[in-house]
Amino acid sequence: MRIVSLLPSTTEILFAIGAGDDVVGVTFECDFPPEARTRRMVSNTTLPEGLSPSEIDAEVKTRMAAGDDLYSLDEGALRDLDPDVVVTQDLCAVCAVDVSNVDDALAHLGCRADVVTIDPMSLDEVLGSIVHLGRITGNEARADDLVASLRTRLSAVETATAGREQPRVAIVEWTDPLFCAGHWVPDLVEAAGGRSVLGAAGQRSYQIDTAALVDATPDIVVVAPCGYRLDGAATLAEELHERGIVPPSAQLWAVDADAMFVRPGPRLVDGVETLASVLHPGAVPLDPKAARLISATG
């Protein structure tokens, strides 16, 4: 089987369930596991490099309004790879190549690949997508074992945080303008022993203003911007702190969002464990490479 994965999350899943050898094409964002970088790149961004968060937001909104694409497909690469399966999404045109563009490209090339869409909106659906990809690729046992191990880890966090007070948590997915995190992220907060005060599980992320963040009265604000690693997230969190946007009584943290929060794959459980270590110090060990305290008060 020859698989092209157009999502970093599904690339991670495919390698984790033993289908990595079948993956022949990936996107420019597919960087985990490192072996994924050895596969041919078939999708890239059309956004220029070096933009600030506000510039990225403005560029995205302008292009979306004009009906322009944010990603490009390399049809020559698709033709050369001649995949049997293409894994993509139909959830968010801002996040990755839209399934309609994939269908059009394959039709143009005369490629008969099966197009599989993976669009989880909750943590349970993310785990379900692992099982689904296991069945499609003939790796059911590995997928089932992986999901079982992830659920065991989630249960361990639940046990470690049981009986503790649940802090009020706001996850900031973008900093300029402010966006609160939806989709599966509120599930991560709940699984870590907290209460999500902005964003709703299973619903899309949405833009907020400073007043909404203050009015939510969070005990902890976590900055988890898509596309930024820990150092980049820490810089953006520090900027929020300097601008006085974070409520005065709230702790401010930065996390490696791409590794643990915004890609719906196995490492979301790493995100739960990281959040638990932040929300309940001592209950779960803190990995300093995963999260950084920016300010003890806002």
Legacy VTK file of the C-alpha trace (Angstrom):
# vtk DataFile Version 3.0
C-alpha trace
ASCII
DATASET POLYDATA
POINTS 298 float
0.000 0.000 0.000
1.254 3.476 -0.910
-0.058 6.247 1.367
0.148 10.024 1.045
-0.594 11.824 4.316
-1.615 15.461 4.044
-1.862 16.008 7.802
0.960 16.040 10.375
-1.337 14.286 12.832
-2.166 11.390 10.519
1.487 11.052 9.591
2.230 10.592 13.296
-0.584 8.081 13.635
0.478 6.062 10.603
4.036 5.717 11.861
2.828 4.921 15.387
0.625 2.028 14.221
3.302 0.456 12.043
2.290 1.871 8.653
5.279 4.176 8.319
6.920 2.088 5.619
3.801 2.572 3.482
3.892 6.362 3.772
5.434 7.746 0.580
4.315 11.383 0.656
3.851 13.998 3.391
3.429 17.757 3.904
5.955 20.443 4.754
4.692 20.317 8.359
5.165 16.571 8.866
8.173 16.537 11.179
7.318 13.770 13.641
8.612 11.189 13.828
11.854 12.526 12.280
11.731 9.712 9.703
8.735 11.458 8.120
11.158 14.074 6.797
12.645 11.440 4.497
9.381 11.116 2.561
8.576 13.182 -0.523
6.874 16.499 0.165
3.626 16.867 -1.766
2.057 19.880 -0.028
3.431 23.276 0.973
2.142 26.571 2.319
1.565 29.566 0.089
2.010 32.022 2.971
5.250 34.036 3.020
7.734 33.392 5.808
8.505 35.732 8.682
4.995 37.069 9.308
3.885 38.068 12.806
0.724 36.496 14.289
-1.337 39.563 13.358
0.075 39.562 9.818
-0.657 35.845 9.441
-4.225 36.383 10.628
-4.745 39.270 8.214
-3.242 37.343 5.292
-5.368 34.271 6.022
-8.575 36.294 6.284
-7.834 38.154 3.058
-7.122 34.976 1.125
-10.112 33.136 2.550
-12.399 36.023 1.590
-10.985 35.964 -1.938
-11.299 32.196 -2.213
-7.545 31.745 -2.559
-5.763 28.615 -1.345
-3.435 28.622 1.650
-1.709 25.417 0.565
-0.386 24.092 -2.714
-0.420 20.497 -3.905
2.464 19.220 -6.005
0.545 17.365 -8.692
3.780 16.100 -10.209
4.706 14.457 -6.919
1.260 12.906 -6.634
1.545 11.549 -10.155
4.994 10.077 -9.484
3.987 8.527 -6.171
0.757 7.037 -7.553
-0.765 6.509 -4.083
-3.393 3.951 -3.197
-4.632 6.050 -0.260
-4.550 9.802 0.390
-5.344 10.908 3.940
-6.631 14.467 4.327
-9.251 16.526 6.176
-12.458 18.454 5.557
-12.495 20.341 8.846
-10.493 23.516 8.347
-9.144 25.125 5.163
-6.715 27.101 7.340
-5.129 23.971 8.800
-4.320 21.845 5.745
-5.234 21.074 2.140
-9.008 20.839 1.771
-10.424 17.528 0.618
-12.100 19.169 -2.405
-8.696 20.307 -3.682
-7.371 16.778 -3.247
-10.318 15.303 -5.151
-9.826 17.810 -7.973
-6.098 17.084 -8.217
-6.579 13.317 -8.265
-9.329 13.587 -10.881
-7.093 15.786 -13.021
-4.292 13.231 -12.796
-6.569 10.287 -13.348
-5.444 8.814 -10.027
-7.799 6.308 -8.422
-6.511 6.639 -4.857
-8.997 6.259 -2.031
-9.357 9.581 -0.199
-9.754 9.161 3.543
-10.862 12.187 5.572
-9.959 12.419 9.251
-11.900 15.167 11.053
-11.944 14.545 14.823
-13.507 17.201 17.029
-13.018 15.579 20.444
-10.380 13.549 22.255
-12.466 10.388 21.932
-12.793 10.991 18.201
-9.023 11.393 17.935
-8.572 7.989 19.543
-11.231 6.636 17.215
-9.332 7.966 14.198
-6.311 5.889 15.253
-8.461 2.768 15.186
-9.952 3.805 11.840
-6.553 4.249 10.211
-5.460 0.931 11.676
-8.312 -0.818 9.898
-7.683 0.957 6.600
-3.981 0.088 6.594
-4.267 -3.462 7.938
-2.712 -2.547 11.281
-5.729 -3.110 13.512
-3.858 -4.843 16.328
-1.164 -2.172 16.562
-3.776 0.575 16.505
-5.870 -1.103 19.198
-2.784 -1.590 21.373
-1.800 2.053 20.939
-5.241 3.312 21.919
-5.287 0.997 24.933
-1.926 2.354 26.087
-3.114 5.941 25.631
-6.264 5.263 27.658
-4.112 3.692 30.387
-2.059 6.879 30.576
-5.215 8.997 30.719
-6.505 6.853 33.562
-3.226 7.336 35.413
-3.598 11.116 35.161
-7.193 10.888 36.374
-6.054 8.877 39.394
-3.175 11.251 40.159
-5.405 14.350 40.088
-8.514 12.852 41.732
-9.887 14.801 44.652
-7.911 17.950 43.880
-9.519 21.316 43.248
-10.024 21.936 39.530
-8.330 25.159 38.395
-10.066 27.389 35.864
-8.058 27.226 32.639
-8.029 29.350 29.489
-6.112 27.996 26.495
-5.077 30.733 24.060
-4.627 29.245 20.578
-3.583 32.499 18.894
-2.314 35.721 20.429
-2.968 38.523 17.922
-5.899 38.581 17.636
-6.792 36.393 20.592
-8.378 33.027 19.843
-9.499 30.539 22.466
-9.006 26.859 21.716
-11.922 24.579 20.880
-12.125 21.167 19.213
-10.442 18.565 21.473
-8.471 21.026 23.628
-11.171 21.546 26.302
-11.225 17.732 26.614
-7.488 17.825 27.363
-8.089 20.366 30.120
-10.814 18.225 31.676
-8.693 15.069 31.413
-5.885 16.931 33.197
-8.116 17.796 36.136
-9.087 21.332 35.166
-12.090 23.340 34.006
-11.971 24.964 30.586
-13.462 28.461 30.860
-13.155 29.488 27.206
-13.908 27.382 24.160
-16.172 24.358 24.050
-15.282 20.729 23.412
-16.324 19.630 19.945
-16.754 23.210 18.741
-14.474 25.346 16.613
-11.961 27.774 18.077
-13.109 31.384 17.952
-11.797 34.914 18.303
-12.193 36.721 21.621
-11.259 40.120 23.005
-9.300 40.977 26.120
-12.483 41.532 28.104
-13.628 37.974 27.432
-10.340 36.607 28.746
-10.554 38.748 31.872
-14.244 38.006 32.444
-13.558 34.253 32.284
-11.512 34.666 35.508
-9.002 31.902 34.735
-6.583 30.709 37.372
-4.186 29.651 34.642
-3.725 30.930 31.081
-1.874 28.615 28.713
-0.525 30.028 25.463
-0.569 27.261 22.826
-0.255 28.884 19.391
-0.471 26.684 16.323
2.796 26.602 14.387
5.031 27.647 17.282
7.323 25.516 19.384
7.976 26.179 23.072
10.425 29.041 22.566
8.116 30.787 20.100
5.105 30.280 22.352
7.066 31.661 25.313
7.937 34.794 23.346
4.310 35.345 22.410
3.191 34.709 25.996
5.708 37.265 27.253
4.275 39.777 24.780
0.771 39.153 26.159
2.124 39.700 29.657
3.836 42.955 28.668
0.639 44.195 27.029
-1.283 43.584 30.253
-3.760 41.257 28.567
-3.510 38.378 31.040
-5.787 38.699 34.112
-3.710 39.863 37.111
-4.459 36.823 39.278
-3.690 34.193 36.640
-0.544 32.163 36.150
0.773 32.391 32.610
2.303 29.363 30.866
3.587 28.594 27.390
3.564 25.123 25.824
4.807 23.371 22.698
1.461 23.354 20.914
2.508 21.516 17.752
3.886 18.628 19.790
0.973 18.188 22.176
-2.130 20.292 21.552
-3.026 21.259 17.989
-2.258 18.037 16.111
-4.963 15.436 16.796
-2.763 12.378 17.241
-1.238 10.194 19.968
0.792 13.034 21.486
-2.370 14.762 22.706
-1.981 12.484 25.717
1.425 14.093 26.270
-0.537 17.343 26.344
-2.873 16.006 29.016
0.094 14.947 31.141
1.753 18.340 30.647
-1.417 20.197 31.594
-1.829 18.006 34.682
1.718 18.852 35.769
0.905 22.557 35.368
-2.520 22.461 37.019
-1.559 20.100 39.837
2.113 20.533 40.754
3.547 17.329 42.170
0.763 15.090 40.920
2.407 14.531 37.540
6.089 15.274 36.766
6.697 18.405 34.699
8.767 18.071 31.547
10.663 21.384 31.210
10.891 20.847 27.442
7.095 20.806 27.179
5.947 23.808 29.226
7.397 27.004 30.675
6.106 29.280 33.431
6.113 32.844 32.126
4.590 34.583 35.109
3.299 33.392 38.481
0.644 36.111 38.192
-0.714 37.831 35.152
LINES 1 299
298 0 1 2 3 4 5 6 7 8 9 10 11 12 13 14 15 16 17 18 19 20 21 22 23 24 25 26 27 28 29 30 31 32 33 34 35 36 37 38 39 40 41 42 43 44 45 46 47 48 49 50 51 52 53 54 55 56 57 58 59 60 61 62 63 64 65 66 67 68 69 70 71 72 73 74 75 76 77 78 79 80 81 82 83 84 85 86 87 88 89 90 91 92 93 94 95 96 97 98 99 100 101 102 103 104 105 106 107 108 109 110 111 112 113 114 115 116 117 118 119 120 121 122 123 124 125 126 127 128 129 130 131 132 133 134 135 136 137 138 139 140 141 142 143 144 145 146 147 148 149 150 151 152 153 154 155 156 157 158 159 160 161 162 163 164 165 166 167 168 169 170 171 172 173 174 175 176 177 178 179 180 181 182 183 184 185 186 187 188 189 190 191 192 193 194 195 196 197 198 199 200 201 202 203 204 205 206 207 208 209 210 211 212 213 214 215 216 217 218 219 220 221 222 223 224 225 226 227 228 229 230 231 232 233 234 235 236 237 238 239 240 241 242 243 244 245 246 247 248 249 250 251 252 253 254 255 256 257 258 259 260 261 262 263 264 265 266 267 268 269 270 271 272 273 274 275 276 277 278 279 280 281 282 283 284 285 286 287 288 289 290 291 292 293 294 295 296 297
